[in-house]
Amino acid sequence: MSNVVNLNKFRKKQARKSREKQAEQNRIEHGRTKAEKDAARAENERAARELEAKKRETGENQTDDQ
């Protein structure tokens, strides 16, 4: 005779495996290593410093006595 299988448990087990498989694919496609994240963060900080250095003085601290 065959074993009796609870269909709810079977469906949940299949759904869990499917989600785990999808999560693994997403990690492969969209994941970045810590080194890649650190490099991107450093590049963004460098670009922000460079942009700040190129900003012009607006003269807000100057008085309009002309």
N, C-alpha and C positions, 0 to 999 in steps of 0.2 A: 504494500500500500504506500501511497505517497504521503508526504507531510502536509499538514494543514498550514496555510500561509495567511497571515493577517494582511489583507490588501492595503489597509491604511499604512501599516508599517512598511510594506513593500514600496508603495508610492512615495512615502516620505524619504525612504532610503535612496530611491532613484533620483528624486528631486535634489537631495543633498549632494549626491555624486555629480549631478549636472551643474549645480551651482559651484562646486569646488573646481570642476573642469573649466568653467567659464572664468572663474577668478584667476586660475593659473594662466589662462590665455591673456587676460587683461594685464596681469603683472608682467608678462613677457612683452606685450605690445606697448604698454604705457609706463612701465616702471623705469626709474632711473637709479643708477648707483649713487651711493653717497658722494663719491668723488665727482660725479657729473653734477649733482646738486650743489656741491661746494663751489665748483668752477663757475656755474651759472650765477650763484649768489655773489661771488667775487667780481664777476664781470658786470653785474648790475650795480654794485657799489662803486666800481671804478667809473662807470658811465655817469652815475649820479654826481660823483665828485667832479668829473670833467665838465658836466653841464653847469654845475654850480659855479665853477671857476670862470665860465664864459658868460655868465649873466652880467648885464650892464647895471651900473649904479643908477637908481631912479631919482635920486635927489630928494628923497623924503626928509632927510635930515638937514637939508639946506633951507635957508629962508628966502622968500621971494621979495627982496628989498629993491628990486630994480625999478 
